[in-house]
Amino acid sequence: MTPHTPHTPTAFAAADLGATSGRVLVGRVGHDRLDLTETHRFDNTPVQLPDGLHWNALGLYQGVLDGFREAAARWDLASVGIDSWAVDYGLLDADGALLGNPFHYRDPRGAAAVQAVRRRLPARELYRTTGLQHLPFNTIFQLAAEKHLDRARTLLLMPDLITHWLTGTVGAEVTNASTTGLYDARTGAWSAPVLAALNLDPALLPALRRPGDHAGTVLAHVAAATGLRPDTPVVAVASHDTASAVAAVPAATEDFAYISCGTWSLAGLELDAPVLTDASRAANFTNELGIDGTVRYLRNVMGLWLLSESLRTWRARGEGHHHLPELLERAAAARPFAALVDPGAPEFLAPGDLPARLAEHCARIGQHLPEDQGAVVRCILESLALAHRHTLFKATELTGRTIRAVHLVGGGSRNALLCRLTADATGLPVVAGPAEATAIGNILVQARTHGLVEDLGAMRRLIARTQRLRRYEPTGDIRAWDAAASRVGLA
């Protein structure tokens, strides 16, 4: 790729696919400049079919094409890149055709297959190989329940599937591959012993790509449909959205923790090597790859899903005040610690009536959830702050690292109450922003391939200089949070 002069802003398009919506943003990168413009946003609504819950993969792909078309009409794009959530995949047959719509990770089929996998791969053995947090929807468990493997020739994780449709090439970007349970955290390759134990053909998994690798150029019909130049490169960015988000953490030193907060909160530390101890496995921490060989040592925390699903329920019923800014004001004024839950309780995973399940959960553990919606929101955010605290404190215990600041990025950074509660719960300053961390990480990996930034440190310094950040200092009595944590087993 031809380097661009750092004084001439260069445009890159990021397709960022989230669990509830997708969007395309254009970033213009230059000397002390990083401007973002959203060109297109579209819903990502799962579809319930007789055999289970699926993603609308073709609808997502069309949304990406529509976004690229709007971007190409306004800018001469140097390249494009795709990121998305992890673990879910599409299967291609021998002719390259998709074998059914990809399953949604909230479909229960993976959980039903956990014990079958455990009989072949005991939990301790699997963790020492993959370093992966146990989640019932991890790719390895989904594959154990897969019914199309006899006809499948290629497995592509969601961003790799979109990239394949754009370019015709196949590959597996490594930050997303590291979330599957099929990747060896020690060797940096697909795990032959894991594949053998599950009777999976190694040919099913494509060659690995690194963030910044050239994945191909857009196909002729893609260029015609979008207005992109026929030679437009598609860059393999850090395609797991959390990896892109962590790359965009504007930290100046190494003694930081991060929380990438959206539908999920991914809370942890950035390390140089995986932690594969039994203590780490027992604490259910994961070792996933970031850019430049870094390890995202983190745990998945049920994030703002609890809030968004409660809002959806209230809106569907036409109940009360369901506008978020007003609810947050009421939550800020509500009585502290009136009710608390463990956000990771399994009954909160599936879509449905979250307020009712919160009330049932509280009753089961001897609490009463107030009926006022502001108090329910307060319960959700305080509980999430406690989960953030518990996860970060455990990470420091397992690694011996010291935290001096918490960087909270993603959509949750716009929630001032959550940021303030997280600062109070941890007793640490919280630096909030950028809200568009995932897209920024996507764009800056592309920019680096064009010579506009040098390395990860330079990327983070550029973000700190150009993006709006807000700092929340801890207030109040940490002992109140200690007592609250003990009530719900998060001490």
C-alpha positions as CSV (number, residue, x, y, z in Angstrom):
1,M,0.0,0.0,0.0
2,T,1.2,3.5,-0.8
3,P,2.1,5.6,2.3
4,H,0.1,8.8,2.6
5,T,1.6,12.1,3.8
6,P,0.6,12.5,7.5
7,H,-0.4,16.1,6.8
8,T,-3.2,15.1,4.3
9,P,-6.2,13.6,6.1
10,T,-7.0,10.1,4.6
11,A,-10.4,8.5,4.8
12,F,-11.1,4.9,6.0
13,A,-14.4,3.1,6.4
14,A,-15.1,0.9,9.4
15,A,-18.1,-1.5,9.4
16,D,-18.8,-2.1,13.1
17,L,-21.4,-4.9,13.7
18,G,-22.8,-5.0,17.2
19,A,-25.2,-7.4,18.8
20,T,-28.2,-5.0,18.3
21,S,-27.2,-2.7,15.5
22,G,-24.6,-2.2,12.8
23,R,-23.1,0.9,11.4
24,V,-20.5,2.2,9.0
25,L,-18.3,5.1,10.1
26,V,-15.7,7.0,8.2
27,G,-12.5,8.2,9.9
28,R,-10.3,10.9,8.5
29,V,-6.8,10.5,9.9
30,G,-4.0,13.0,9.6
31,H,-1.4,14.8,11.7
32,D,-3.1,15.5,15.1
33,R,-6.4,14.7,13.4
34,L,-9.0,12.0,13.9
35,D,-12.5,12.8,12.8
36,L,-15.4,10.4,12.7
37,T,-18.6,10.5,10.7
38,E,-21.3,7.9,10.8
39,T,-22.6,7.3,7.3
40,H,-25.2,4.5,8.0
41,R,-26.8,2.7,10.8
42,F,-29.0,-0.4,10.6
43,D,-30.8,-2.8,13.0
44,N,-29.3,-6.1,13.8
45,T,-32.5,-8.0,14.8
46,P,-32.2,-11.8,15.4
47,V,-34.8,-14.1,13.8
48,Q,-36.4,-17.0,15.6
49,L,-36.9,-20.0,13.3
50,P,-38.2,-23.4,14.1
51,D,-34.7,-24.7,14.7
52,G,-33.5,-21.8,16.9
53,L,-32.4,-18.2,17.1
54,H,-30.4,-16.9,14.1
55,W,-28.7,-13.8,12.8
56,N,-29.9,-12.2,9.6
57,A,-26.5,-12.5,7.9
58,L,-27.7,-11.4,4.5
59,G,-29.4,-8.3,6.0
60,L,-26.1,-7.5,7.9
61,Y,-24.1,-7.8,4.6
62,Q,-26.6,-5.5,2.8
63,G,-26.3,-3.0,5.6
64,V,-22.5,-3.0,5.2
65,L,-22.9,-2.5,1.4
66,D,-25.3,0.4,1.9
67,G,-23.0,2.0,4.4
68,F,-20.0,1.7,2.1
69,R,-22.1,3.2,-0.8
70,E,-22.9,6.2,1.3
71,A,-19.3,6.6,2.4
72,A,-17.9,6.2,-1.1
73,A,-20.2,8.9,-2.4
74,R,-18.6,11.4,0.0
75,W,-14.9,10.3,0.3
76,D,-12.2,8.5,-1.6
77,L,-11.6,5.7,0.8
78,A,-8.1,4.3,1.2
79,S,-9.5,1.0,2.6
80,V,-12.3,-0.6,4.6
81,G,-12.4,-3.0,7.5
82,I,-14.9,-5.2,9.3
83,D,-15.3,-5.9,13.0
84,S,-18.1,-7.7,14.9
85,W,-18.9,-9.7,18.0
86,A,-17.1,-13.0,18.6
87,V,-17.9,-16.7,18.6
88,D,-20.6,-16.9,16.0
89,Y,-19.9,-18.3,12.5
90,G,-21.2,-19.3,9.1
91,L,-20.4,-22.6,7.3
92,L,-19.7,-22.7,3.6
93,D,-20.1,-25.8,1.5
94,A,-17.8,-27.1,-1.2
95,D,-19.2,-24.5,-3.7
96,G,-18.8,-21.6,-1.2
97,A,-22.5,-21.4,-0.4
98,L,-23.7,-20.5,3.1
99,L,-25.2,-23.5,4.9
100,G,-28.1,-21.7,6.6
101,N,-28.2,-18.5,8.6
102,P,-25.6,-18.4,11.4
103,F,-26.9,-19.2,14.9
104,H,-27.2,-16.5,17.5
105,Y,-25.0,-17.0,20.6
106,R,-28.1,-16.6,22.8
107,D,-29.6,-19.7,21.3
108,P,-29.4,-22.5,23.9
109,R,-27.9,-25.2,21.6
110,G,-24.4,-24.5,22.8
111,A,-25.2,-24.9,26.5
112,A,-26.8,-28.3,25.7
113,A,-23.6,-29.5,24.2
114,V,-21.2,-28.5,27.0
115,Q,-21.2,-31.8,28.8
116,A,-20.4,-33.7,25.5
117,V,-17.4,-31.5,25.0
118,R,-16.3,-31.9,28.6
119,R,-16.3,-35.7,28.3
120,R,-13.7,-35.4,25.6
121,L,-11.8,-32.3,26.8
122,P,-11.8,-31.8,30.6
123,A,-12.1,-28.2,31.7
124,R,-8.6,-28.0,33.1
125,E,-7.0,-29.5,30.0
126,L,-9.0,-27.2,27.7
127,Y,-8.1,-24.1,29.7
128,R,-4.4,-24.8,29.7
129,T,-4.5,-25.0,25.9
130,T,-6.9,-22.2,25.0
131,G,-7.0,-20.0,28.1
132,L,-10.6,-19.2,27.3
133,Q,-13.3,-18.3,29.8
134,H,-16.1,-20.8,30.0
135,L,-19.2,-19.4,28.3
136,P,-21.9,-21.9,27.1
137,F,-22.1,-20.2,23.7
138,N,-18.3,-20.4,22.9
139,T,-17.7,-21.6,19.3
140,I,-16.4,-25.0,20.5
141,F,-19.7,-25.8,22.2
142,Q,-21.8,-24.5,19.3
143,L,-19.8,-26.8,16.9
144,A,-20.6,-29.8,19.1
145,A,-24.3,-29.1,18.5
146,E,-23.8,-28.3,14.8
147,K,-25.9,-30.3,12.3
148,H,-24.3,-29.1,9.0
149,L,-20.7,-30.2,9.6
150,D,-21.0,-33.2,7.2
151,R,-21.5,-30.7,4.3
152,A,-19.3,-27.9,5.6
153,R,-15.9,-27.2,4.0
154,T,-15.1,-23.8,5.6
155,L,-15.9,-22.1,8.9
156,L,-15.8,-18.3,8.9
157,L,-16.4,-16.2,11.9
158,M,-18.9,-13.3,11.3
159,P,-16.4,-10.6,10.3
160,D,-14.4,-13.1,8.2
161,L,-17.7,-14.1,6.5
162,I,-18.5,-10.5,5.5
163,T,-14.9,-10.1,4.4
164,H,-15.2,-13.2,2.2
165,W,-18.3,-11.9,0.6
166,L,-16.5,-8.6,-0.1
167,T,-13.3,-10.1,-1.5
168,G,-13.8,-13.7,-2.3
169,T,-10.9,-14.6,0.0
170,V,-11.0,-16.8,3.1
171,G,-9.1,-16.3,6.3
172,A,-9.5,-16.2,10.1
173,E,-8.4,-13.0,11.8
174,V,-6.6,-13.9,15.0
175,T,-8.2,-11.7,17.6
176,N,-11.6,-13.3,16.8
177,A,-10.1,-16.8,16.3
178,S,-8.8,-16.6,19.9
179,T,-12.3,-16.5,21.2
180,T,-13.4,-19.8,19.7
181,G,-11.9,-22.4,22.1
182,L,-10.1,-23.9,19.1
183,Y,-7.0,-21.7,19.2
184,D,-3.9,-22.6,21.2
185,A,-3.0,-19.6,23.4
186,R,0.6,-20.9,23.8
187,T,1.5,-21.7,20.2
188,G,-0.5,-19.0,18.4
189,A,-2.1,-21.5,16.0
190,W,-5.3,-23.6,15.7
191,S,-5.1,-26.4,18.3
192,A,-4.6,-29.8,16.6
193,P,-5.3,-31.7,19.8
194,V,-8.6,-29.9,20.4
195,L,-9.7,-30.4,16.8
196,A,-8.8,-34.1,17.0
197,A,-10.7,-34.5,20.3
198,L,-13.8,-33.1,18.6
199,N,-13.3,-35.0,15.3
200,L,-13.1,-31.7,13.5
201,D,-11.4,-31.6,10.1
202,P,-8.5,-29.0,10.4
203,A,-9.2,-28.0,6.8
204,L,-12.5,-26.5,8.1
205,L,-10.5,-23.6,9.7
206,P,-8.8,-21.1,7.3
207,A,-5.3,-19.7,7.7
208,L,-4.9,-17.1,10.4
209,R,-4.6,-13.4,9.6
210,R,-3.1,-10.7,11.8
211,P,-4.6,-7.2,12.4
212,G,-3.3,-5.0,9.5
213,D,-2.9,-7.9,7.1
214,H,-4.2,-7.3,3.5
215,A,-7.4,-9.5,3.2
216,G,-8.0,-8.7,-0.5
217,T,-9.6,-6.1,-2.7
218,V,-13.3,-5.7,-3.3
219,L,-14.9,-7.8,-6.0
220,A,-16.1,-6.2,-9.2
221,H,-19.8,-6.6,-8.3
222,V,-19.1,-5.1,-4.8
223,A,-17.4,-2.1,-6.4
224,A,-20.3,-1.6,-8.8
225,A,-22.9,-1.9,-6.0
226,T,-21.1,0.5,-3.6
227,G,-19.1,3.0,-5.8
228,L,-15.9,1.9,-4.1
229,R,-12.8,1.9,-6.4
230,P,-12.3,-1.6,-7.8
231,D,-8.9,-1.8,-6.2
232,T,-10.1,-0.8,-2.7
233,P,-8.3,-2.9,-0.1
234,V,-10.1,-4.7,2.7
235,V,-7.8,-4.7,5.7
236,A,-8.0,-7.4,8.4
237,V,-8.4,-5.2,11.4
238,A,-8.7,-6.4,15.0
239,S,-12.0,-8.0,13.9
240,H,-13.2,-8.8,17.4
241,D,-14.9,-5.6,18.4
242,T,-13.5,-5.8,21.9
243,A,-10.0,-6.1,20.5
244,S,-10.6,-3.0,18.4
245,A,-12.0,-1.2,21.4
246,V,-9.1,-2.0,23.6
247,A,-6.7,-0.8,20.9
248,A,-8.5,2.5,21.2
249,V,-8.0,2.9,25.0
250,P,-6.2,6.2,25.4
251,A,-3.9,5.0,28.1
252,A,-0.5,6.7,28.6
253,T,1.0,4.1,30.9
254,E,0.7,0.4,31.5
255,D,-0.9,0.5,34.9
256,F,-4.5,0.7,33.6
257,A,-7.6,-1.5,33.5
258,Y,-10.2,-1.2,30.8
259,I,-13.9,-1.8,30.5
260,S,-15.4,-2.0,27.0
261,C,-19.0,-1.4,27.9
262,G,-22.0,-2.0,25.7
263,T,-24.3,-4.9,25.5
264,W,-21.6,-6.7,27.4
265,S,-18.9,-5.2,29.7
266,L,-15.5,-6.7,28.9
267,A,-13.4,-5.8,31.9
268,G,-9.7,-6.6,32.4
269,L,-6.1,-5.9,31.8
270,E,-3.7,-5.8,28.8
271,L,-0.9,-8.3,29.3
272,D,2.2,-9.5,27.3
273,A,1.4,-13.2,27.9
274,P,-1.6,-15.4,28.8
275,V,-2.3,-16.5,32.3
276,L,-3.2,-20.2,32.2
277,T,-3.2,-21.2,35.8
278,D,-5.8,-23.2,37.6
279,A,-6.6,-20.1,39.7
280,S,-7.3,-18.1,36.6
281,R,-9.5,-20.9,35.2
282,A,-11.4,-21.1,38.5
283,A,-12.0,-17.4,38.3
284,N,-13.3,-17.8,34.7
285,F,-10.9,-15.3,33.1
286,T,-10.2,-15.4,29.4
287,N,-7.0,-14.8,27.5
288,E,-7.9,-13.4,24.1
289,L,-5.6,-11.7,21.6
290,G,-5.3,-8.0,21.0
291,I,-3.2,-6.2,18.5
292,D,0.6,-6.6,18.3
293,G,0.6,-9.8,20.3
294,T,-1.0,-8.3,23.4
295,V,-3.3,-10.4,25.5
296,R,-6.7,-9.2,26.6
297,Y,-7.0,-10.8,30.0
298,L,-10.6,-10.2,30.9
299,R,-13.9,-11.6,32.0
300,N,-17.3,-11.1,30.3
301,V,-19.7,-9.2,32.5
302,M,-23.4,-9.0,31.6
303,G,-23.4,-5.3,30.6
304,L,-26.0,-2.8,29.6
305,W,-28.0,-5.6,28.1
306,L,-29.9,-5.6,31.4
307,L,-30.8,-1.9,30.9
308,S,-31.6,-2.1,27.2
309,E,-33.8,-5.2,27.5
310,S,-35.6,-3.6,30.5
311,L,-36.2,-0.5,28.4
312,R,-37.4,-2.6,25.5
313,T,-39.9,-4.4,27.8
314,W,-41.3,-1.1,29.2
315,R,-41.7,0.4,25.8
316,A,-43.4,-2.7,24.4
317,R,-45.9,-2.4,27.2
318,G,-46.3,1.3,27.1
319,E,-45.5,1.4,30.7
320,G,-44.5,4.6,32.6
321,H,-41.4,6.7,31.8
322,H,-39.1,4.8,29.5
323,H,-37.0,7.6,28.1
324,L,-33.4,6.9,29.2
325,P,-32.2,10.4,30.1
326,E,-35.2,10.8,32.4
327,L,-34.8,7.4,33.9
328,L,-31.1,8.1,34.6
329,E,-32.0,11.3,36.4
330,R,-34.5,9.3,38.5
331,A,-32.0,6.6,39.1
332,A,-29.4,9.1,40.3
333,A,-31.9,10.4,42.9
334,A,-33.0,6.9,44.0
335,R,-32.0,5.4,47.3
336,P,-28.5,3.7,47.0
337,F,-28.3,-0.1,47.4
338,A,-32.1,-0.6,47.7
339,A,-31.7,-3.8,45.7
340,L,-28.7,-5.5,44.1
341,V,-28.2,-8.5,41.8
342,D,-25.3,-10.4,40.3
343,P,-25.5,-9.3,36.6
344,G,-24.0,-12.6,35.6
345,A,-26.9,-14.7,36.8
346,P,-27.8,-17.1,34.0
347,E,-31.5,-16.2,34.0
348,F,-30.6,-12.7,32.7
349,L,-29.0,-14.0,29.5
350,A,-32.0,-14.7,27.3
351,P,-34.3,-12.0,25.7
352,G,-37.6,-11.3,27.5
353,D,-39.1,-9.6,30.5
354,L,-36.0,-8.5,32.3
355,P,-37.8,-6.4,35.0
356,A,-39.8,-9.4,36.0
357,R,-36.7,-11.6,36.2
358,L,-34.9,-9.0,38.2
359,A,-37.7,-8.9,40.7
360,E,-37.8,-12.7,40.9
361,H,-34.1,-12.9,41.4
362,C,-34.2,-10.3,44.2
363,A,-37.0,-12.1,45.9
364,R,-35.1,-15.4,45.8
365,I,-32.1,-13.8,47.5
366,G,-34.2,-12.1,50.1
367,Q,-34.5,-8.6,48.6
368,H,-37.3,-6.5,47.3
369,L,-36.9,-4.7,44.0
370,P,-38.8,-1.4,44.1
371,E,-41.4,-1.0,41.4
372,D,-40.3,2.5,40.4
373,Q,-38.5,2.3,37.1
374,G,-35.8,4.7,38.2
375,A,-35.1,2.5,41.2
376,V,-34.8,-0.5,38.8
377,V,-32.3,1.3,36.7
378,R,-30.4,2.2,39.9
379,C,-30.3,-1.5,40.8
380,I,-29.0,-2.4,37.4
381,L,-26.2,0.2,37.3
382,E,-25.1,-0.3,40.9
383,S,-25.0,-4.0,40.3
384,L,-23.0,-3.5,37.1
385,A,-20.5,-1.2,38.9
386,L,-20.1,-4.0,41.6
387,A,-19.4,-6.5,38.8
388,H,-16.8,-4.2,37.3
389,R,-15.2,-3.8,40.7
390,H,-15.2,-7.6,41.4
391,T,-13.7,-8.4,38.0
392,L,-10.9,-5.8,38.1
393,F,-9.9,-6.6,41.7
394,K,-9.7,-10.3,40.8
395,A,-7.6,-9.6,37.7
396,T,-5.1,-7.7,39.8
397,E,-5.0,-10.6,42.3
398,L,-4.4,-13.2,39.6
399,T,-1.7,-11.2,37.8
400,G,0.0,-9.2,40.5
401,R,-0.6,-6.0,38.5
402,T,-1.5,-2.7,40.0
403,I,-4.2,-0.5,38.6
404,R,-4.1,3.3,38.9
405,A,-6.9,4.2,36.5
406,V,-9.8,2.5,34.8
407,H,-10.6,3.4,31.1
408,L,-14.2,2.9,30.3
409,V,-14.8,3.0,26.5
410,G,-17.7,2.2,24.2
411,G,-21.3,3.3,24.4
412,G,-21.4,2.9,28.2
413,S,-18.9,5.8,28.5
414,R,-21.9,8.1,27.7
415,N,-23.7,6.9,30.8
416,A,-22.4,9.4,33.4
417,L,-24.1,7.6,36.3
418,L,-22.5,4.3,35.5
419,C,-19.1,5.9,35.2
420,R,-19.5,7.7,38.5
421,L,-20.7,4.5,40.2
422,T,-17.8,2.5,38.8
423,A,-15.4,5.1,40.1
424,D,-17.0,4.9,43.5
425,A,-17.2,1.1,43.6
426,T,-13.5,0.7,42.6
427,G,-12.1,3.7,44.5
428,L,-10.2,4.5,41.3
429,P,-10.5,7.3,38.7
430,V,-12.5,6.4,35.7
431,V,-11.6,8.0,32.3
432,A,-14.6,7.7,30.1
433,G,-14.3,7.7,26.3
434,P,-14.0,7.4,23.5
435,A,-17.6,6.2,23.0
436,E,-16.8,5.0,19.4
437,A,-13.7,3.1,20.6
438,T,-14.4,0.0,18.4
439,A,-14.7,2.0,15.2
440,I,-11.7,4.1,16.1
441,G,-9.6,1.0,16.7
442,N,-10.8,-0.4,13.4
443,I,-9.9,2.8,11.6
444,L,-6.5,3.3,13.2
445,V,-5.3,-0.3,12.4
446,Q,-6.2,0.6,8.8
447,A,-4.4,3.9,9.1
448,R,-1.3,2.1,10.4
449,T,-1.1,-0.1,7.3
450,H,-1.0,3.2,5.3
451,G,1.8,4.6,7.4
452,L,-0.2,7.3,9.1
453,V,0.5,6.1,12.7
454,E,3.6,4.1,13.8
455,D,2.5,1.8,16.6
456,L,-0.1,1.1,19.3
457,G,1.4,3.8,21.5
458,A,1.1,6.3,18.8
459,M,-2.5,5.3,18.1
460,R,-3.4,5.8,21.8
461,R,-1.6,9.2,21.9
462,L,-3.5,10.4,18.9
463,I,-6.8,9.3,20.5
464,A,-6.0,11.2,23.7
465,R,-5.2,14.3,21.8
466,T,-8.2,14.3,19.5
467,Q,-11.2,12.7,21.3
468,R,-13.4,14.0,24.1
469,L,-12.6,12.2,27.4
470,R,-14.2,12.8,30.8
471,R,-12.6,11.9,34.2
472,Y,-14.6,10.7,37.2
473,E,-12.9,10.8,40.6
474,P,-14.2,8.4,43.3
475,T,-16.3,9.9,46.0
476,G,-18.1,8.6,49.1
477,D,-17.3,5.7,51.5
478,I,-15.7,2.6,49.9
479,R,-16.9,0.6,52.9
480,A,-20.5,1.0,51.7
481,W,-19.5,-0.7,48.5
482,D,-17.7,-3.4,50.4
483,A,-20.9,-4.2,52.3
484,A,-23.0,-4.0,49.1
485,A,-20.6,-6.4,47.3
486,S,-21.0,-8.9,50.2
487,R,-24.7,-9.0,49.8
488,V,-24.6,-10.4,46.3
489,G,-21.4,-12.5,46.4
490,L,-19.3,-10.0,44.6
491,A,-16.9,-9.2,47.5
